[in-house]
Amino acid sequence: MGVVAEVWRSSVRLLTNSPQLNGGSHKSALWKWRSFSGQPKRTVMWTWVCGFMLFSLGVISLFTGHVVSHLEWYSQQLSKRSLLDMSRREPIDIWKSKYSKFFYGCSERRRNFPPAVQEHSSNGYLLIAASGGLNQQRTGITDAVVVARILNATLVVPELDHHSYWKDDSDFSDIFDVNWFISSLAKDVTIVKRVPDRVMRAMEKPPYTTRVPRKSTLEYYLDQVLPILSRRHVLQLTKFDYRLANDLDEDMQKLRCRVNYHALRFTKRIQSVGMKVVKRMRKMAKRFIAVHLRFEPDMLAFSGCDFGGGEKERAELAEIRKRWDTLPDLDPLEERKRGKCPLTPHEVGLMLRALGFTNDTYIYVASGEIYGGEKTLRPLRELFPNFYTKEMLANDELKPLLPFSSRLAAIDYIVSDESDVFITNNNGNMAKILAGRRRYMGHKRTIRPNAKKLSALFMDREKMEWQTFAKKVKSCQRGFMGDPDEFKPGRGEFHEYPQSCICQRPFSYDKTSTDDEEEDMSEENHNSTSPGHVHLSSADNERDEVFPD
C-alpha cells in the first residue's frame, strides 16, 4: 500500500505542477488538449488519473519479486528468532533439546565446486606432520585437506605425531581407514599414500620443511607457501595443528566438515571395540550419559589450578608443569575465578545431580589416569553408582590397544559420540571436536560447565539449601547445554561451532510433533550418527590450543 500511495502522490504532483495545466500563457495549450479529446475537463482528468494508476501497478509488478523475497527472509528470521526465544523461556530438558530436530548437518559440495586437480596437473606434493594427541591431530588432518585444496596440491596421507607427551607410535592407517579417507575425498583433493619414487629420485634437494604461523589465512598460503611448493615440488609442513584460519568461505568450511565428519572414519578394529562398549551400555540402560572428566595429572598441571590436595598436590603438579617451559606463573585462585580450572569429579557429579540427573542414571567416564585414583573418583561413584569405563566393559578387547594412547582415546571418542548426553569438563580438543560433531549430527545434548559461574557457586554451596543450589546451577547452565541458539557469530572455533555446515528446517508454531514423532526423530538421528560408522573468527588462545585433547 505504501508503494501505491507514493505513486498516487507522484501522479497528483505531476498533474498539478504541469505548466500546461496552470493559467496564463498556457491556456491555448490547455484549450488544444480539451478540443482534441472532445471530453469535458473532469472526464479528461479522470482518464489521466486512471492511466497513472495503471502505470503504478506496472511499477509495483516489477518489484513484487523483491518484496516477496524480503518478506520471506524476514519471515524466516522471525521464525528462527521465535524458536530460539521460546527455547530460552522453557524449562531445560536434560536429555535433549526440543528444537534440535529443526537443525541438521549439510556439507554437500555445490554443483559448481570445481573437481580435484589430478596428481599430474597439481602444483606438487604436500606432506603434513600433525601434532599432539588424537583430537589435536584430527584438526590438523582436517585443515591439511583444505590447505591442499587451496594450493592445488596433491596431499600425501598425513604423518602422525610420535614424539609428543603421549609417545604413541601409531600411524595414520592404524587409527583411520586410509582407503576410505582417500576415496571419499577424491572429488575434492587428490590424496596419495606416498610421494612416488620417480619424483623423489628426480629431486636435487630433500623436501623443503617449514612451519606456518597459527591460524594462517588463505592469502598467506597463496602468497608465502605456494611459491615454495611450485619451486620445490615437495613441501612438508610440520607441527600442523590450528595452522589455518577459522574464517574461510562457505565452500572451504563445508570441505572441513566433509573431512572431519565423514572422511575420518576409524579402522574396523577400533570401530568394533567402540561399538561393543556402546552396546553393552545400552543393554543395561536405554539411555546413558558420557563424561569426559579430563582430570589427568598432566591436565591439572597445565591448568595451574589448585584442587584442594595441599602441599603434596602442589609439589607434584609443579614438577609435571616443568615439561612446558613456556607456561607463565599463574594465581590458582584467579584462574578458578576466571573459569579456567577443570571441575573435580565430585563437582561434576554435583552439577549433574543439580541439573536433574538421578542417581540411577548410567554414566560412562571417558578418561585416562585420574589424578588421585579411586579416592578422587569415590564421590562421583557415590552420586552415580551405575559408573562404567571402557576398561570395565571391554577389558579383554582393549588389551591389544593398551600400548597406544590414541587408539584408546578413539574408543572414548566413539562411546562419547554415541551417548545420549555428553558432558565436557574443559575446553580442550576432544571437547571441541565432539561438541562440533554432535551439533552437526542434530544438536545432540552436549553440556559444558559454565565454570566461571559454577566455581563461585561451589565455594558457597555449604551456605545454601540443596534446592537453592540446584536452582542456581540450572540458571548458570542455561546457554551451556548444547542448544541450537548457543552459537554467537565471531566467537568460538569452527571445529566446535561448524555453523556453515548446519541447516535449519522450516519451523511451525503448530504442535506438529507428538512424543512418538520426536522419538522417531531421535532414533533417526541416533542411527545417522555412527561415527564413520557406515563465518567464524576468534582470538588466538595459545594456552587453550597448545595443550591437546
N, C-alpha and C positions, 0 to 999 in steps of 0.2 A: 504493500500500500504506500510506503514511503516513496518508492520509485515512481509510482503512478502520480502521486501528489506533486512531486518535483517536476515531472514532465508537464503536468497540467499547468503549474505556475509558470513554467517557461513559455508555454504556448500563449498564455494570457499576456505575459510581458511582451512577447513578440508582437502580438496584435495591437496592444495599446501603445507601444513605442514606435510603431511603424510610421514613418513620415507621411505615407500615403493615407493614413487613417486619421491624421490630425488636420486642423484647419489651415487657413492661409493660402499660400501659393499652391498647395497640393489639392485643392478642391477639384480641379479639372481631372486629375488622375483618378480621384475617387468617383467622379461622375462617369468616366470612361469604364471603370470597373463595374459600376452598377448597371450601366447601359448594356455592357456586354453580357452580363449574367441574366438580365431581364427579370431579376428577382428582387423582392423588397429587401431593404438593408438588413432586417432582423434575420431573414431566411439565409442570406449570404453569410452573415456572421456565424450562424449555427453550422453551416456547411464547413467553414474553416475550422471551427472547434472540433467537429466530428473527425475531420481529416487529421488534425493533430493528435487526437485521442488514438486513432488507428496507428499513427506513426509511433506514438509512445508504446503501444502494445507490441509493435515490432521490435522496438529497442529492448523492451523487457524480455522478449523471447530470446534475444541474443545472449543475455546474461543469465537466463534461467538455469543453465547447467552449472554455472559457477555458484549461484545462490544455493541450489540444491546440494552441491558438493560441500559448501561451507556448513550448511545446516546438518548434513550427515556427520561432518567432522566434529562439530560442536556436540552433536548427539552422542557420538562415541566417547568424547572426553567426559561429558556429563555422566554417561553410563558408568565409565570406569571410576570416576571420582566418587559417584554414589556408592558403587560396590565397595570401594576401599573405606569410605566413611562409615558404611554400615558395619564393616568388619571391626573397626575400632570401637564401635559402641557396644558390640555384642560380647557376652562372656566368652572367655578363651576355651576352645575345645582342645584339650591337651593332646589328643591323638591325631587330629588332622584339621586342616583349615577348611572351613565350609566353602570358601570361594576358590580353592585350589583347582577345582575341576574346570574353571574357566580359562586356565592357562596351560600351555603345552610347549614342548621343545620344538623348534623349527629351524633347522640348519641346512636345508637343501640348497644346493648350488643353483644359481639362476641360469636360465637357458642361454643367456648371452655371456656367461662366465667362460672366458677362453679356456680351452683344454690345456693340459700339461704340456710343457715343452719336452720333446723327446730327448733322450740321452745324447744322441749325436749332434743335436742342434743347441744344446744348452751352453751356458757360459762357463761351465766347469763343474767340478765335484766339490760338494760342501761336506766336510767332516765336522761332527759335533761331539764334544766331550761334555756330557751332562755332569751336574754337581749335586752332592747332598744325598739324602735318603730317597726312598721310593717316590714320595709325592712331590718333593722338590724337583727330582729328575723328570717327573711326569710333566711339570710345567715347562721344563727346558725342551723336552721332546716335542711337545705341542707347538711351542714357538719356533722350534727348528724347522718344522714343516712350512710354517708361514714365511720364515726368512728365506728358505729355499725357493718358495714361490715368488717372493719379491725380487730375488736375484736371478730368476730364470736359471736356477742351478739344478743339477742332479744331486739329490740328497743321498748320502751313504747312511745306512742304518746307524743311529747314534750309539756312541760308546758310553757305557755307564761308569759311574764313579766307583773305583775300587780302593780309594785311599782316604776316604773321609773317616769320621768318627766311627761309623758302623762297620768299616772294613769288610764289606760284603763283595766277594769277587764274582758275583752273578753277572752274566752278560745279558744283553737285550733279549735274546731268544730263550733264556732261562726263565724269564718273567712274563714276557709278552709273546703273543702269537705273531711271529715276524712275517710269515707269509700273508696272513690276513692284513697286517699293517701295510704291506706293500701294495697288495691288490685293491684294498678298499679305497686307497688314496690315489689310484692310478690316473684318475681323471683330473686330479689337482696338481700333483707333483710326481715326477719320476723318481723312484727310490730304488737303490741297488744295495746289495749286501756288502760289496767291497769295491774299491777302485780297481778297474781292470788292470791286469799285469802289463799290458802293452802301454798303457798310459803311464804307469809307474816307471817302466823301463825308459820311456822317452823323456822323462823329466831330468833336467840338468841339476836341479837342486831338490832337497827334501820339501815336502809340503810346507807352505808358509803357515805359521801358527801365530794367533793373536787372541786377545780378549777384548771384547767390545764393552763399552760402559753399560751400566744398568739402565734398563728402560730406554734403549736407543730407539730413535724414531725411524720411520720408513726412509726419510730423506738421508739420515746418517748412513744407512746400509747402502743406499744407491750412490751417495757421494764418496764415502770412505771405504766401504768394503768391496763393492762391485769392481772398481778399478783393479784392486789386488787380485780378485778372483779371475778377472779377464786376462790379467798378465801372467799369473802363475798356474791357472787351470785347476789346481787342487789347493783348497784352503781349509784350515782347521780352526774352529772357534772353541776356546777352552772355557772351563768354569761357566758353562752356559745354563744359567738359571736367572729368570727375570731380566733377560737381556733385550727384551722387545717391549716397546711402549704399550700401555693399556689402550690408548685411543687410536684405533685403526678404522678404516672404512668398513661398512657392513659386510661386504664380501669376505674380507680377511677375518673378521670376527666370527663369521659363520664357519669359515675353514677351521679356525681354532676349535670350534665346537665339534666339527666332524672328526677331528683328530682325537680330542680328549674323550668324547662320549661314545664314539663308535669305532674308531680305528685301533685304539689302545685296548685290546682285548687280552686278558690274561691267558696263559697257557692252559691247556686242558687239565693238566695235573693240578695246578693251583686252583683252577675253577672248580674242579671236582671236590677237593678238600673243603673249599669255602662253602660250597652249596650243601655239603654234608652237615656242616655245622649249622647252617640256616635251617635245614630240615629237622635236625634234632631239637633246635629251639622251638620250631613251630609244632613239633609233635607234642611238646609239653604245654604250649600255650598258643592260642590263636594269634596273639599279637605280643610283641616284645619291644623293649627299648634297648638301644646300644649307647654306651657311654664311652667316649674317648677320654680317659682320665688324664693322660699326659702328665703323670706325676712321677716320672723317672728322675734319677739324680741329676742327669745332665741338663734336663729342662729346668729344674729348680735352681741349679747353679747359674744357668744362663740368665734366669729372670732377675737375679739379685734380690730376691724377696726373703722374708723371714717367715717360717712356718710353725713356729712355736716349739722347736726342738732344743732351744737353749744353745749354750756354747758349743756343745758337741756337734750339733747340726751346722752351726755357722762355720766351724773349722773344716768339716768335711766338704761342705759346698764351696767354700773358698778355695780349697785345694783343687777341686774339679774345675772351678772357674778359671784357673790359670791356663787352661787349654786355649782360651781365646784371649790373646794378648792385646786385642784392640777394644775390649769392653771397658766402658767407663765405670768409675766407682758410683754406686747408687745408694740412695737412702731407702731402706726396705719399707719404712712406714709411708714415705711419699709415693713409692711405687704402688703400694696397695691402694692408697687413696686415688691414684690415677687409673686404677683398674687394670694394672699390668701384671698382677700376680695370679697364677692359676688357683682355683679353689681347691681346698683339700678334699679328699674323698668324702669326709664327713659333711663338709659344706655342700658338696654336690648332692648328697643324699637328702639333706635338709631342704635344699631348693626344690628338689623333685617332689618330696612329700608335701611341701607347701603349695606347689602348683596343683596337686591333686592326685598324683600317682600313689596308689595304695600299696601296703606292704606285701600284697600278694602279686604285684607286678613282676614279670620276668625281666631280668636285666642281664645284658651281655656286656662285659667290660673288655674293651679293646685297649690293650696296654702292654708295655714291656715290663721291665723290672720296676716295681713300685718302691719308692724310697721309704724305708721303714718297714717294708714287708707286710706280714699279716697284721701286725699291730696297727699300722696305718689304715688297713682295709676293714678292720673289725667294725668300726661304727657304721660303715656303709652296708656291710653284710647284715648287721642287726636291723637296719632300716628296711633292707630288701633281702630277705632270706633266700629268695629264688635268684641266686647270684651265680653267673657262669662265665667262663673264659674259654678260649679255643683249646687250651691245654686240658681242661676238664671234659670237653666234649669230643675231642679228636686226638687224644694223646698219641695213639699208635700211628695215625696217618701223618702226624706232624713230625715224627722222628727224622725222616729224610730231609726235612726243611730246617731243622734246628740250627745248623751252622750258618744259615743265610737270613739275615735280619730283614732284607727287603721282601723275600718270599713270605716270611711270617707276617710282615706288615700288609702284604696283599690279602692274606686271609682275613685280617681285621677289616680291611677296606671292603671286601665283599660282604661280610656279615653286617657291617655298619650301613652299607648302602641298601641292603635288603630289609633292614629293620623298619618297623612302623614309625618309630621316633628315634632320631639321632641327636645326642647331646654332646656338644663340644666343651672342652674345658680350657681352651686357649685359642688364639687366632693363628695357629701355625699352619703349615702346608696341608696336612691331612684335613684339618677343619675347613679350610678354604675350598679345597678341591671337592670334598664331599658335599659341602653346602651348595656349591655351584651345580654339581651334578644332580642333587636332589631337587633343586629349583627347576632345572631343565627337564627332569623326569616327572613334573607335575606338582611341584611345590610340596613334596613330602615333608612332614613336620620335622623341622630341624631347630633345636633350641640352643642358643648361645647365651651363656650367663652374662647379664649386664653387670660385669664385675665391679665397675666403678661405684654403682649404687648399692650393690649387694654387700660390698666389703664393709661399708658403714653400717649396714643393717645387721650383719653378722656380729660386729663388735658390740652392738647394743641388744642382741637378741635375749640376753638374760633379764633385761629390764622390761620385757613385754610378754603378754599372754600369747599362747600359740596362735589363736585366731587372728590376733593383731599382726603377728609376724607373717602369717600366711597371706593375709590381705595385702601387706606391704610388698611381699615377694611377687605376688601376681601383678601388682601395679608396676614394680620395677621391670618385670619381664615383658610387659606389653611393648611390642616393637622388636622383640628379640626371639620370636617364636617361629621364624621362617615363613611368615605370611607373605602373600604377593605384594603387599603395599610397603614392605620394609626397604626397598631399594630407593636410594636418593641419588639422582644424577650428579656426577662429579665426585662421588665417594666410592671407595672400595675397589678391590682388584677385579679384573674381568673374570678371572678364574672362579671367583666367589660370587660374582653377580653378572652372569652371562646374558645381559639384558637384550642384546641384539639377536639372541637365539631363542627368545621366549615370546610366543604369540598369544593373543587373547581371543577366546571365543565370544560370540555375542552374549550379552547379559540381559536377562529378563527379570523384572520385579515379580512376575508371577511365580507361584510355588510350583515350578516345573519339575523339580527333583524331589521325589519321595525318598524315604530312607532306603528302599530297595534299589532305586536308581543310583543313589550315592554309593551304595555298597558295590553295585556293578561297576561304577566308575573307578572306585578304589581298587577293585580286583583287576580291572583293565590296566590301570597304572602300575599295579604290582607286577603283572605279567610282562609289562614292557620295560621294566627296569633292570632285568637281569644283566649284570654288567658285562657286556661283551658276550653278553651271556647268550648268545644265539642267537651415546658414545662416551666411554668412561675414561677417567683420569684420576690420579690421586698422587699425593706427595710420596716421594720415595722414602720408605721407612726401613732403613737398613737393619735395625735390630730385629724387626718382625720377620724379615725375609732371609737374613743370613743363616739363622738357625732353622734347619729344616724339620718338617713333619712333627 
